[in-house]
């Protein structure tokens, strides 16, 4: 059994997943907005293009995420995400984009 991580965002899921895909050499395999879903009618018009669900394939792992409905997002506390390496060699992921994003 494998567990998958699901990240919640306050309207930034699309940009975050594009950034993660670029940094990790991953691929967004699925993404759907609130528009066209059963939840569309419960969203304000300006929120309907936000991400209801997105899936990022990172090697043999999956990272999922989506934008919380307006007013429901809570800042995460007490979690971390690790990227273990199978060997002691230099990781295949470049950390340069992450450092640039911090500035």
Secondary structure as UniProt FT lines:
FT   STRAND          5..9
FT   HELIX           13..24
FT   STRAND          27..33
FT   TURN            35..36
FT   TURN            38..39
FT   HELIX           40..42
FT   HELIX           45..47
FT   TURN            48..49
FT   STRAND          51..58
FT   TURN            59..60
FT   STRAND          61..67
FT   TURN            70..71
FT   HELIX           96..102
//
